[in-house]
Amino acid sequence: MGTQRTVAPAVVVERVCKTFHMPAEQAHTLKERVLRARQLRGGSRFDALQDVSFSVDQGEFFGIVGRNGSGKSTLLKCLAGIYRADEGRLLAAGRIATFIELGVGFNPDLAARDNVVLNATMLGLSPAAARARFDHIIAFAELEEFVDLKLKNYSSGMLVRLAFATAIQADADILLIDEVLAVGDAAFQQKCFDVFDRLQEEGRTILFVTHDMGNVVRFCRRALLLDHGRMVSIGDPQDIARDYLRLNFPEESERPGTTASRSGDGSARIEDAWSEDEGGTRRTTFLTTETCVFRARLSFAETVEQPNINIVWVNEHGQNVFAVSTAAEPRGSGSFRAGDVVDLRLSFVMSLAPGDYDVSMVVSRPGSGLDIMDRWERMFAVLITSANAAGGLAELPHELTIQPAGTIELEHSA
Amino acid sequence: MSVSTPAAPAAAAPVRVPVLQEIRGPSALTSDCRRFLVLTRTIAVMEFKLRFFGSVLGYLWLLMRPLMLFGVLVVVFTQIIPVGDDLQHFEVALLLGIVLYTFFAEATGGAVTCVMDRENLVRKIHFPRLVIPMAVVLVACFNLCLNLVVVVGFALAFGVTPTLSWLGLVPLMVGLAIFSSGLAMLLSALYVRYRDIEPIWDVVLQVTFYGSLILVPYEAVRAKSESAASVLVANPLGAVIQESRHLLIDPSYVSAGTAIGGSARLLVPLALLVFTFVLGLWVFNREAPRIAEEL
């Protein structure tokens, strides 16, 4: 990657501001405009971008992240020339291709050829060039058998493949890619990312908008975090991913459901819980294969023998992916007297698939586990990233070899 | 899924040193004039193809509409109502008028909602915004060319002798196209803000039909009121229709210059035409940067 890296900037954004006027009520007719002139003068302003400045080097894979409404799509549209910035300047070196949505302008009543020519022309290719590359496009989309079919008879998967194959033909130096592009099945996504890798090797600059931190860490060399139209931070993708999580935290704890999920009779209390790395630094982002340390401080208000302590990692789909229980440990949890304060340390090699996980903890009296002393659900979240995840639920340590037939047994039986 | 290498023509990676240039945002016309023309043509050709896609007779349907109307009008005006009896080949003059009006109505009426109809493009892709109304006008131009073939065919069939003055139709048609383009730009830009434009323009088009000397020829209007007749010729569409008849069919149809009362007065429809075009371009150009947000 980055074989052609140069110091010259490909994109420069200088103090860009963009404000949308949102009238309280929209007036679409003359009559409304005349009759309600006073009412309409009001309405609110929405600052989509405020004083955003950054620059992207040529050949860089640059991520723009933020929550919904943070202004990342507005920024992309300003760069694409679809919106005009109110203040500031945007500069770009070379041709820009925008992938905000695939297959814009596709007409369901036309066959693939006409649509490819139309779409490629919209994206900036000459019709002659589009026609010349038509066979390549169809081959890449794997649609050779369906060339003469009208687009309305295509499946959605076929449409996306055709649109993507057409889009990457635009000979642009700078590619603006919105996350909506990451549709389609896993195999197709992989194909998309392979193409991005190739384009980048060719020295193209890629600006990628997403809220999937896994993709940011995996692909981007640098990233920018936006929140409410302002720049929060810019730099290393790992740091940006962590900042992004921190940004999301305050809102998490304000959610009534989160605080309500704390329950118990007060006989024991989870005072604090966090995760850290081997060096003792608190962290919420981990790479798979890294050692992760879970820490908690407990206080007991009554004497108890062998309470059950359970810690669970729950993925985005609500599945308990990893659980540890003192009931299953040979030594159990131990005995505690009223007033004891203890620290818990649990270390393990992170083997979870990339994604967001909530960590929950329960302390209960011995027995069925239903007699709860303190339960704290979704204490905190951790983000797991991986440089080469294959898509399973877990990333177990493994060794893969492919050798001529018969030679594996020789080595491994020895 | 196999990872086939997509088309990566060797020529696609020339050693270029791109220079930083400012991104100016959307506009009516970008600096790349060629792209504007290519895009307009591509979109217009697709639209034209689409209109009769899948119908058995295809383009014939396009000719059918003016022909049918022509048939009805011939019966009504030559057999029932005695208008234009004393005029040479009034049927052909009628058809010519209808064909020119059809072009005008198609180009301007179709342009009203065109930007809104292509909302998806406007919001998702950067391209010269003027492409959208101009593609509508271009499609209407294609239709006009086909229809004019029919008109010429009828003219010959009805015994009109071809003369060199027919060449005069070319600048007339160009003028009409410029006038229609001006209105197309104006209407499509205004419609984004004011939805009233659609019903208003419907009414205006109807009035134009009766105010452009199509059904009732200039000679018939003059018989009632000379000043009213010259006012109708001041309307650029009326002037084009009158002059086309003069050039194409028979000199007995007075030229637009004579009809308006002196060639110097032709500056009035010409000025209207130029004014409309400049106004349309100015309004569209002013609105273009914000169209994506206003939709």
Interface residues (C-beta under 8 A of the other chain):
Chain A: P9 A10 V12 F20 H28 T29 L30 K31 R33 K77 C78 L79 A80 G81 I82 Y83 R84 A85 R89 L90 L91 A92 A93 G94 R95 I96 T98 I100 E101 V104 G105 N107 D109 L110 D114 V117 L118 T121 M122 L123 G124 S126 P127 R133 D135 H136 I137 A139 F140 E142 A165 I168 Q169 D171 D173 A187 F188 K191 D194 V195 R198 E202 G203
Chain B: M1 S2 V3 S4 P6 A7 A8 P9 A12 A13 R16 P18 V19 L20 Q21 E22 I23 R24 G25 P26 R35 V38 L39 T42 I43 M46 K49 L50 F53 G54 N120 L121 V122 R123 K124 I125 H126 F127 R193 Y194 R195 D196 P289 R290 A292 E293
